[in-house]
Amino acid sequence: MARPIRGNAISGWQVQRNVISALVYRELKTRVSEVRFGVLGVFIEPLGVMAVFLAIFSAIRGNRGTLDVALFLMCGIVLFTLFNDIAIRSLNAMKANEALFFYRPVKPIDTVIARGLVESGLYAIVLIVISMAIFLMREQWMLADPPLLAICFVCLAATALGLGLILMVAGHRYPSLHQFAPLAMRPLWFISGVFFSTAALPAWLLPWISWNPVVQAIELSRHAFNPDYVLPEVISLPYLIACAALSCCIGLWIYSNNERLLLTR
């Protein structure tokens, strides 16, 4: 009796893998077509923001201590944009792929996973290309801990994916969330360490700021580029990993309890 059950499980995983692969291809085409200048458009947004703030920071502060100012800004802008785009695009995943749910193998979670993979892949390329460009301009290799940078990137993407599942279910129950969620994410841009270092914050504020996993990922990624970049004690890789695991578990639990509701029109 065990063999048929195992065979069905393997077959189910293969079906889901094939569905997600097809959705990734579809999402990638849609994602690139939505942006002006195609694939180059994905680079233009973070580069444009970096250029503006690089000029401002260079004029006002000159440098960011032990870390190159361009790398400092790149870590903040790219990682925050990754988190924001996965979460918000997951919220709209069902509406964008509604016609596909006519096919039984396609589930709402597949659309969120596909969007998360597409955004993660695109921003991984953006991060690598911009980093290499900075290294070439500075004529110096400035990445001290590649595994730490990769772990931060993956954990933040996983955290956003779990949040995306929660937002997708909440958005189905409360349609007004589709307008409210993007507005609610904007304040995070200013409190997630995109433009400031946690070492420069007053001690009383650090425990509150450190609850934000985006702050953790950004600061740890900066430390990955330069081990001399100062990190307060509240910045912790185990905490970031725990946030990713907890976010995914909560997201999956909420989704599993609402899948039938999501498939009803």
Residue, then its C-alpha position, 0 to 999 in steps of 0.5 A: m500500500a505504501r508504494p502507490i501513496r509514494g508514487n502519488a506524492i511524487s507525481g503530485w510534486q512533479v505536476q506542481r513543479n511543471v505548473i510552477s515552471a510554466l508560471v515562471y515563464r509566463e510571469l517573466k514575460t509579463r514582468v519584462s513587458e510591463v517595464r519600459f526598455g524590457v530587461l534593462g528597465v529592471f535595472i533602471e529603477p534601482l540605478g536611478v534611485m542610487a544615482v540620486f542618493l549617491a550624489i546627495f550622500s557624497a555631497i553631504r556626508g562624503n562616505r559611509g565609514t568603512l563601507d563604500v557609499a555605492l555599496f551601502l546604498m545598493c544593499g539598501i535599495v535592492l534588498f528593500t525593493l526585492f522585499n516590497d515587490i515580492a510582497i505586493r506582486s503576491l497580493n495581486a497574483m490571484k487577480a492577474n492569473e484568475a483565468l488559469f484557475f480553470y485548470r485544476p492543477v493550478k493553485p493560488i500558491d503556485t502563482v505566488i511561488a512563481r512571482g517570488l522566484v521571478e522577482s528573486g532571480l531578477y533582483a539577484i542579477v541586478l545585485i550581481v551586475i551592480s556589484m561587479a560594476i562598482f568593483l570594476m570602477r573602484e578596481q577592487w574586490m570588496l565582497a568579503d563574505p559571499p555566503l552571508l550575502a546569499i543567505c541574507f538575500v534568500c532569507l529576505a525573499a523567503t520572508a517576503l514570500g510568506l508575507g505575500l501568501i498572507l497578503m494574498v489571502a487577506g486581499h481575497r477576503y478584504p479587497s480594499l487591501h489591494q489599495f491600502a497595502p502599497l501605501a502601508m509599505r511606503p513608510l517601511w522605505f524610511i525605517s528599514g535602514v535603506f539610507f541609514s546605518t543602525a550603528a548611528l542610531p540612538a541606543w534606545l531606538l535600536p531594539w525597536i528597529s531591530w524587529n524589522p527583518v528588512v533592517q536585519a538583511i540590509e545591515l548583514s549584507r553590508h557587513a558581508f561586503n566589509p567585515d569592518y562595517v559595524l553591526p550593533e548586537v541587535i543585528s543577528l543572522p539567526y534572527l533573520i533566519a527565524c523570521a524567514a522560517l516563521s513567515c513561511c510557516i504562518g503564510l503556509w498555514i493561513y493559505s492551507n486553511n483558506e485554499r478552498l475560499l480562494l478558489t471560490r468566486 
